Amino acid sequence: MVNDASAAKLELELRRGVVVLATLSQLAAPRYGYELRQVLADKGLPIEEGTLYPLLRRLDSQGVLDSEWRTDSGSPRRYYALSNDGRRLFEQLTATWRDLNEAMERLLTEGAPDAT
């Protein structure tokens, strides 16, 4: 039998697979980290700071995001937005996600074991 800790780890693996796409989906316009975190949480995908900020830095260093520091509204904030490469990556990952989602829907509908 799968215990709660094992199930939690498997759920975490599923979530990790969508965090990049979810993040990219909300960066068509510039956002700073806390704002992005709030938007994702409001739309049903809460992400810990310790996950989001390293991801933003990694995507920025890979050229997927453009970033800039702004100080116009008080304390300095780093804003992130999709770069041209980031837009292409977002489109590619979105197509892959949709294909996988369709396949999973078929698998779960047609071959899922009975819950009884």
C-alpha positions in Angstrom: 0.0 0.0 0.0 1.2 3.5 -0.8 1.7 5.6 2.3 0.9 9.3 2.6 4.5 10.3 2.3 5.0 8.3 -0.9 1.8 9.8 -2.3 2.9 13.3 -1.4 6.2 12.8 -3.2 4.5 11.6 -6.3 2.1 14.5 -6.3 5.1 16.8 -5.9 6.7 15.3 -9.0 3.4 15.9 -11.0 3.4 19.6 -9.8 7.1 20.1 -10.7 6.3 19.2 -14.3 3.9 22.1 -14.7 5.6 24.9 -12.7 7.7 26.1 -15.6 4.8 26.3 -18.0 2.5 27.9 -15.4 5.2 30.5 -14.7 5.8 31.3 -18.4 2.0 31.6 -18.9 1.8 34.6 -16.6 4.8 36.5 -17.9 3.5 38.0 -21.2 3.7 41.3 -19.3 6.4 42.1 -16.7 5.8 41.0 -13.2 7.9 40.9 -10.1 8.3 37.7 -8.1 5.8 38.3 -5.3 3.1 39.5 -7.8 3.7 36.4 -9.9 3.4 34.2 -6.9 0.1 35.7 -5.9 -1.3 35.4 -9.4 -0.4 31.8 -9.6 -1.9 31.1 -6.2 -5.1 33.0 -7.1 -5.4 30.8 -10.2 -5.0 27.6 -8.1 -1.3 26.9 -8.3 0.5 28.1 -5.2 4.3 28.0 -5.5 6.7 28.3 -2.6 9.2 31.2 -2.7 12.0 28.7 -2.5 10.8 27.2 -5.8 9.8 30.2 -7.7 12.7 32.6 -7.2 15.4 30.0 -8.2 13.3 29.1 -11.2 13.0 32.8 -12.3 16.8 33.2 -12.0 17.5 30.0 -13.9 15.1 31.0 -16.7 16.6 34.5 -16.8 20.1 33.1 -17.1 19.0 30.7 -19.9 17.6 33.6 -21.9 14.0 32.6 -21.5 13.2 35.7 -19.6 14.2 39.3 -19.7 14.5 41.0 -16.3 15.1 44.5 -15.0 15.3 46.2 -11.7 12.7 48.9 -11.0 12.6 51.4 -8.2 9.7 53.5 -9.3 7.2 52.2 -6.6 9.4 52.3 -3.5 11.7 49.4 -2.8 13.7 47.9 -5.7 11.9 45.0 -7.5 13.2 42.7 -10.2 10.6 42.4 -13.0 10.5 39.4 -15.3 8.9 39.0 -18.7 9.2 36.5 -21.6 12.0 37.1 -24.0 11.5 36.3 -27.7 13.0 32.8 -27.0 10.7 32.6 -24.0 7.7 33.2 -26.2 8.8 30.4 -28.5 9.5 28.1 -25.6 6.0 28.9 -24.1 4.3 28.0 -27.4 6.3 24.8 -27.7 5.6 23.7 -24.1 1.9 24.7 -24.5 1.6 22.4 -27.6 3.3 19.6 -25.7 1.1 20.1 -22.7 -2.1 20.0 -24.8 -0.9 16.8 -26.5 -0.1 15.2 -23.2 -3.3 16.3 -21.6 -5.3 14.8 -24.4 -3.4 11.5 -24.2 -3.8 11.4 -20.4 -7.6 12.1 -20.7 -7.9 9.2 -23.0 -5.8 7.0 -20.7 -7.7 8.0 -17.6 -11.1 7.7 -19.2 -10.6 4.4 -21.1 -8.2 2.5 -19.0 -8.6 3.7 -15.4 -9.1 1.0 -12.8 -12.4 1.1 -11.0 -12.3 3.1 -7.8 -14.3 0.4 -5.9 
